[in-house]
C-alpha cells in the first residue's frame, strides 16, 4: 500500500534581503494564496497578489486604481509611467485591467528591482519596462507627449524626496503627458498639513484641473495619512471618482474646485530652490 501524501500547502516564509533603501521584507498574506506585502525597514510599501493582480489592498493604491480605471474607456490600452516601483503593484494592475498597455516603471533601488523580479516575477506578456534610475532622471527619458498617465509613488525612508515636489518636476510631468493625460501622486502628511497644502498649490500652478482623494480624518488634520492628488489639463471625472472613493471599504472624500483652493490656506507653489522632503511619519503609523 502506497504512502499517503499530504497535499496541504506549506505556509510561505518571509523573504528578507538588504536593498539600497534598507531591509526589504516580503511577507506572505495569510488570507490570500500567493499574495505578499513588501516592507522597507518596517514601513509597508506595496501589496501584490500574483493570482489576482487586479486586487488592490492598500487604500491609497485602490484610489490610484480608480484614477487608472477612469483614465480611458474600460479595457483600452494606455501608455503609463510609474515613478516609484515598489513591488510593481500598479503596473501589474494596469496590465491586468488594460491588456496591451505599454508601461515604464522607474525605480531607483536596483537591488529592490532585482528582488521583486526574482520573487514576484511580472507576467511575461506584460509590456512593462523597468528602469533602475532616479525618478526625475527616468522621467526625463520619456518622449514628449507619450503618456496617458503618470503615477508618482516615490518614497525614500518613508519620505518623498524634495526634488519630486517642485514646479520644475511637474514641468517634466506635463512634458511627458499627452494633452488629455493625467498625473496622480501618492502624498503623505499629517497635521498641520503644510506639505499637502504646498503640493496642491504647486500642482495648481501647472495644471488646470485638480482633485484630492483622502480620508476625512486626514483632510481635517486629525492624523497622518495618505492623500492622492490628481491633476490634468482636461476635465476630470469628478462624479465617478467621488462615487468610487465613497464606496471603498474605508471611504474617502474627494475635494476639488473652490473647496480645494480654500484648503491650501494660501500656500505657495514649491520650487526646486525651496523644496524639502515630505515629513516623516510618526512611529505610531506603522505599529
DOLUM-144921 format. One record per residue (C-alpha): residue number from 1; x, y, z. Coordinates in steps of 0.1 Angstrom, whole numbers, plus 5000, padded with zeros to 4 digits. Last residue first. Layout:
// residues N
NODE  nr east north   up
NODE NUM    X     Y    Z
...
// end
This chain:
// residues 287
NODE  nr east north   up
NODE 287 5026  5499 5148
NODE 286 5034  5515 5114
NODE 285 5018  5549 5120
NODE 284 5029  5550 5157
NODE 283 5064  5559 5146
NODE 282 5053  5593 5134
NODE 281 5055  5597 5096
NODE 280 5085  5616 5082
NODE 279 5076  5649 5066
NODE 278 5078  5653 5028
NODE 277 5113  5662 5015
NODE 276 5122  5698 5011
NODE 275 5118  5722 4981
NODE 274 5129  5758 4983
NODE 273 5153  5761 4953
NODE 272 5135  5734 4934
NODE 271 5103  5754 4935
NODE 270 5072  5749 4957
NODE 269 5040  5767 4949
NODE 268 5026  5790 4976
NODE 267 5002  5780 5004
NODE 266 4973  5805 5009
NODE 265 4952  5782 5030
NODE 264 4955  5753 5006
NODE 263 4921  5740 5017
NODE 262 4905  5771 5002
NODE 261 4916  5761 4967
NODE 260 4903  5726 4974
NODE 259 4869  5739 4984
NODE 258 4869  5762 4954
NODE 257 4873  5734 4929
NODE 256 4880  5699 4941
NODE 255 4879  5677 4972
NODE 254 4871  5640 4970
NODE 253 4864  5621 5003
NODE 252 4875  5586 5010
NODE 251 4855  5556 5023
NODE 250 4875  5528 5041
NODE 249 4860  5497 5023
NODE 248 4857  5520 4992
NODE 247 4822  5532 4982
NODE 246 4829  5569 4988
NODE 245 4861  5568 4967
NODE 244 4842  5552 4938
NODE 243 4813  5577 4939
NODE 242 4836  5607 4942
NODE 241 4859  5595 4913
NODE 240 4827  5590 4893
NODE 239 4814  5625 4899
NODE 238 4849  5640 4894
NODE 237 4858  5625 4860
NODE 236 4885  5652 4855
NODE 235 4882  5678 4827
NODE 234 4915  5680 4807
NODE 233 4946  5699 4818
NODE 232 4952  5672 4844
NODE 231 4959  5667 4881
NODE 230 4950  5640 4906
NODE 229 4964  5642 4942
NODE 228 4960  5610 4963
NODE 227 4962  5615 5000
NODE 226 4979  5593 5025
NODE 225 4979  5595 5063
NODE 224 4989  5613 5095
NODE 223 4960  5621 5118
NODE 222 4934  5647 5127
NODE 221 4944  5672 5101
NODE 220 4909  5676 5089
NODE 219 4919  5662 5055
NODE 218 4935  5632 5072
NODE 217 4904  5625 5092
NODE 216 4882  5628 5061
NODE 215 4902  5601 5044
NODE 214 4918  5612 5011
NODE 213 4912  5620 4975
NODE 212 4923  5653 4961
NODE 211 4912  5668 4928
NODE 210 4928  5692 4903
NODE 209 4921  5707 4869
NODE 208 4941  5734 4851
NODE 207 4976  5721 4858
NODE 206 5009  5738 4864
NODE 205 5004  5763 4892
NODE 204 4976  5742 4907
NODE 203 5001  5714 4911
NODE 202 5023  5735 4932
NODE 201 4994  5748 4953
NODE 200 4982  5713 4959
NODE 199 5017  5702 4969
NODE 198 5020  5731 4993
NODE 197 4988  5722 5011
NODE 196 5000  5686 5014
NODE 195 5034  5697 5028
NODE 194 5018  5721 5053
NODE 193 4993  5695 5066
NODE 192 4994  5708 5102
NODE 191 4990  5679 5110
NODE 190 4999  5649 5090
NODE 189 5013  5642 5055
NODE 188 5017  5615 5028
NODE 187 5013  5621 4991
NODE 186 5005  5595 4964
NODE 185 5006  5613 4931
NODE 184 4983  5611 4900
NODE 183 4990  5629 4868
NODE 182 4965  5627 4839
NODE 181 4967  5629 4801
NODE 180 4945  5648 4777
NODE 179 4973  5669 4764
NODE 178 4995  5638 4763
NODE 177 5019  5637 4793
NODE 176 5057  5637 4792
NODE 175 5060  5675 4791
NODE 174 5035  5678 4818
NODE 173 5055  5655 4841
NODE 172 5087  5674 4833
NODE 171 5071  5707 4842
NODE 170 5058  5690 4874
NODE 169 5094  5684 4885
NODE 168 5102  5721 4879
NODE 167 5071  5730 4899
NODE 166 5085  5711 4928
NODE 165 5078  5681 4950
NODE 164 5099  5654 4933
NODE 163 5133  5671 4940
NODE 162 5125  5670 4977
NODE 161 5124  5632 4980
NODE 160 5090  5618 4992
NODE 159 5095  5604 5027
NODE 158 5091  5569 5041
NODE 157 5129  5563 5041
NODE 156 5128  5572 5004
NODE 155 5093  5573 4990
NODE 154 5081  5576 4954
NODE 153 5045  5569 4944
NODE 152 5041  5591 4913
NODE 151 5017  5579 4886
NODE 150 5020  5594 4851
NODE 149 4991  5586 4828
NODE 148 4983  5589 4791
NODE 147 5020  5592 4785
NODE 146 5039  5600 4753
NODE 145 5035  5637 4749
NODE 144 5073  5644 4748
NODE 143 5093  5612 4750
NODE 142 5101  5597 4784
NODE 141 5138  5599 4792
NODE 140 5134  5629 4815
NODE 139 5110  5608 4836
NODE 138 5139  5584 4843
NODE 137 5161  5612 4856
NODE 136 5132  5625 4878
NODE 135 5126  5591 4892
NODE 134 5162  5582 4898
NODE 133 5173  5551 4879
NODE 132 5167  5514 4878
NODE 131 5145  5515 4846
NODE 130 5118  5488 4843
NODE 129 5100  5482 4810
NODE 128 5065  5467 4812
NODE 127 5046  5452 4783
NODE 126 5031  5424 4802
NODE 125 5031  5390 4784
NODE 124 5058  5376 4807
NODE 123 5037  5383 4837
NODE 122 5060  5400 4862
NODE 121 5080  5380 4886
NODE 120 5074  5383 4924
NODE 119 5105  5366 4940
NODE 118 5131  5372 4913
NODE 117 5118  5404 4897
NODE 116 5110  5418 4931
NODE 115 5145  5411 4945
NODE 114 5162  5425 4914
NODE 113 5141  5457 4915
NODE 112 5149  5461 4952
NODE 111 5186  5459 4945
NODE 110 5183  5485 4917
NODE 109 5166  5510 4940
NODE 108 5159  5539 4918
NODE 107 5126  5526 4905
NODE 106 5112  5540 4872
NODE 105 5084  5517 4858
NODE 104 5075  5522 4821
NODE 103 5043  5509 4806
NODE 102 5028  5499 4773
NODE 101 4992  5487 4776
NODE 100 4984  5455 4757
NODE  99 4959  5444 4784
NODE  98 4941  5472 4803
NODE  97 4928  5456 4836
NODE  96 4956  5431 4841
NODE  95 4985  5451 4827
NODE  94 4972  5482 4845
NODE  93 4971  5463 4878
NODE  92 5005  5448 4873
NODE  91 5019  5483 4868
NODE  90 5001  5494 4899
NODE  89 5016  5467 4921
NODE  88 5052  5469 4907
NODE  87 5066  5456 4940
NODE  86 5078  5491 4949
NODE  85 5082  5508 4916
NODE  84 5085  5545 4922
NODE  83 5076  5568 4892
NODE  82 5051  5547 4872
NODE  81 5047  5558 4836
NODE  80 5017  5547 4816
NODE  79 5008  5544 4779
NODE  78 4973  5531 4777
NODE  77 4954  5501 4764
NODE  76 4916  5504 4764
NODE  75 4899  5480 4788
NODE  74 4874  5504 4802
NODE  73 4874  5538 4784
NODE  72 4905  5559 4794
NODE  71 4920  5575 4826
NODE  70 4889  5564 4846
NODE  69 4902  5530 4857
NODE  68 4937  5544 4863
NODE  67 4923  5571 4886
NODE  66 4903  5545 4905
NODE  65 4934  5523 4908
NODE  64 4951  5553 4924
NODE  63 4924  5552 4950
NODE  62 4929  5515 4955
NODE  61 4966  5521 4959
NODE  60 4959  5547 4986
NODE  59 4936  5523 5005
NODE  58 4961  5494 5004
NODE  57 4948  5460 4992
NODE  56 4945  5463 4954
NODE  55 4933  5432 4937
NODE  54 4937  5435 4899
NODE  53 4969  5414 4901
NODE  52 4948  5384 4912
NODE  51 4970  5352 4913
NODE  50 5002  5372 4919
NODE  49 4985  5392 4947
NODE  48 5008  5422 4954
NODE  47 5008  5446 4984
NODE  46 5032  5475 4984
NODE  45 5053  5498 5006
NODE  44 5047  5489 5042
NODE  43 5073  5505 5065
NODE  42 5093  5480 5086
NODE  41 5127  5490 5072
NODE  40 5112  5485 5037
NODE  39 5081  5464 5036
NODE  38 5066  5445 5007
NODE  37 5033  5427 5014
NODE  36 5027  5394 4996
NODE  35 4999  5374 4979
NODE  34 5001  5339 4965
NODE  33 4974  5322 4985
NODE  32 4955  5350 5000
NODE  31 4945  5352 5037
NODE  30 4979  5346 5053
NODE  29 4995  5373 5032
NODE  28 5031  5364 5028
NODE  27 5057  5390 5040
NODE  26 5083  5402 5015
NODE  25 5108  5421 5036
NODE  24 5133  5447 5024
NODE  23 5160  5460 5048
NODE  22 5172  5494 5038
NODE  21 5169  5516 5007
NODE  20 5197  5501 4987
NODE  19 5184  5466 4994
NODE  18 5191  5441 5022
NODE  17 5171  5409 5019
NODE  16 5143  5392 5038
NODE  15 5118  5367 5025
NODE  14 5090  5357 5048
NODE  13 5081  5321 5046
NODE  12 5052  5306 5027
NODE  11 5029  5283 5046
NODE  10 5032  5247 5034
NODE   9 5003  5237 5011
NODE   8 4983  5207 5024
NODE   7 4986  5179 4999
NODE   6 4999  5154 5025
NODE   5 5006  5122 5005
NODE   4 4995  5088 5017
NODE   3 5022  5061 5014
NODE   2 5015  5033 4990
NODE   1 5000  5000 5000
// end
